[in-house]
Amino acid sequence: MADDAHPGPRIRLLRQHQGRTLDDIARTCGFTPSLLSKIETGATSPPVATLSAIATALGVPVAGLLGVDPLPAAAVHDAAADRRLGPSTSKGYRFAALAAARAGAQMTPYLFTAERGGMKPGALSHPGEELVLVLSGELRYRVGPSTWHLREGDVLAFDAAVDHDMEPISERATWFAVFCAAPAAAKPSRRRKP
């Protein structure tokens, strides 16, 4: 997220367009109206799990909060594209959404980076699944009661609804993560009577 692409103004615009209050969205997301207000005004940069909760409450994809106009079927984020990481989030990492413009996408890829000692401890959780690939450095990644020491090239996949947290062990760690939406509940089939 580049400095000029802070999601706050877009969140406020979507919320107001839907005629919803800070209290309504905050209650739906499970956090305080004060936090949502700070996000909307740009006083804090939210972690991806928080953006995911807000997006779900507003009924839009996370890319919609980042100001990415969705394309119908495909999105490309090539090597020459701007991959500037946004400002440090309230959790202490920086991130960029990659190829996030695909409309109706069930997965969203992100690039993350953080420095040792720079992240605030605290569990994250969000609906769906998450896959993490360490690109450089080392991370300590906790999912529920289990903790893994991940090195460059290691992959971890897990249910993102389970409390999880991460911490760089090396001076700096960079990782790629794909967030996949929770599968839609299957609708019961209606059997016709002969």
Secondary structure, DSSP 4 states (H G I P E B T S, - for coil): --GGG-SHHHHHHHHHHTT--HHHHHHHHTS-HHHHHHHHHTSS---HHHHHHHHHHHTS-HHHHTTPPPBSS-----TTS-----SPPTTS-EEEE-STTBTT-SEEEEEEEEETT-SPP--B--SSEEEEEEEESEEEEEETTEEEEEETT-EEEEETTS-EEEEE-SSEEEEEEEEEPPPPPPPPPPPPP-
